[in-house]
C-alpha cells in the first residue's frame, strides 16, 4: 500500500536529488530522505535495486530515466515481462511511480498506455500469481528422519532452519534476525524464541534441532543462522533472503518434489497455516499465531479465498494502471 509522502518542492533540493537518482546508488540513504523514513529498511533496499535496474535499462537504451515518459516505462515493462513475474512488474511500477511523485514530476505509470499494458500483462501472467508451495509437517518429518543423525554442519543448520521456521511460522526477516539474545533456553532443553514482542515456545523436536546447531556451530554470541562457505567454514553474518530461499529449495530437492511444487522462504508459513486450519483453528487464531496484521493472508493460505478477498478489499488502494 503506497504511503502519502510530501514531494520535494524546493528547487535546489529537487535538482540535487534528481542528480542522485539519475545515477546508480549503493546506499539507501537517498531513499530514506526522499520517503521521509516512512518505509522499512528491506523495502527501501528493494526500491533501490528496482530503480537501479530501471536506470540500467535506460542507460543501455540511451533514454532518460528521470523524468521518464510513458513510452519508456512501456518499453521497460515489455522487456522485463520476458523474464519476470507479474508481481515483480507491479513492484517496478510502484518504484518508478514513487520516484516521480516524490520529485513532484508527472507520474508516467498513471498514463492510459501503462494501464492498458499492465492489464495485458495481468491477463497473460494470470497463472504465475499462485501462492508459494506449502512446506507442511509431513515434509518436516521426512527431513528429520533423513538428517537427524548427520554430522555435517550444513545438514545440522538446515535441519534447525526447517524445524524452527515452520513451527514458529517465521518470516525470512525474522529468521535472519534471531540472535543468541533472542533465545531463552530452559534446563529441560526446551527453547523459547523472542520475536519482537512475542514469545514463541518451541517443541522438544525443534528445540533439539536448534540445540544441535548451537553446539555443532559453537554459537554462543551473535546471529544464530549463519552462512557456511564451500569449505564448511561457519561465518558470523546472518543468512540473507537468497540463502534462506536456497535452504528451502534444497528441501524440495531432498524430497524429490516436482518442479510445480518447489519450496521458497514463504513456504513454511503457508504450510503451517494450512496445518493449523486442518487441525481446527480459526482464521483469527492462525492470524495471531503467525503474527499477521490482517486475516487476509492466513485466510488465503487456509483456502478461504472469499474471506481473503473481503479483507483485502478493506485497505487496498488501486494503482493507476488497475483503474
Secondary structure by P-SEA (a helix, b strand, c coil): ccccccccccaaaaaaaaaaaacccccaaaaaaaacccccaaaaaaaaaaaaaaaaaaaaaccccccccaaaaaaaaaaacccccaaaaaaaaaaaaaaaaaaccccccccaaaaaaaaaaaaaacccccccccccaaaaaaaaaaccccccaaaaaaaaaaaaaaaacccaaaaaaccccccccccccbbbbbcccbbbbbcaaaaaaaaaaaaaacccccccbbbbccccccccccccaaaaaaaaaaaaaaaccccccccccaaaaaaaaaaaaaacccaaaaaaaaccccaaaaaaaacaaaaaaaaaaaccccccccc
